[in-house]
Amino acid sequence: MQTESYHEKLKREMDNYAHLIYGLTSKYPKEEIYGIVSQLRRAGLSVVLNYTEGYARKRDKVHKNFLEISYGSLKETLYLLHFSMIEKYISSEDYKKALKLGDSIGGMLWGMMKNL
């Protein structure tokens, strides 16, 4: 049995994070569909999409730039999820679950950025 690589693990966690955001935002009020829902979903997908695009690049500076964009999008989602909890769009339990996964992803991204 082959073990999962760092890249595969990070990409899997990012994928889980994007799906978590989509699931959580499906319960938001209808008036937020073009506001916070749209922004959260775009930023959530941006985490994994920029990571994936950057991983495909062969130059370290370009790769690092995409990692930084991915990290910035992650931080954006974490703020929006906190805002959503305060506004009672999501529960504190859902926020904590997202925060735990987001912090794990952030730590992995930060480590990669430091090593490039």
Beta strands, then each sheet from edge to edge (+ up, - down):
end
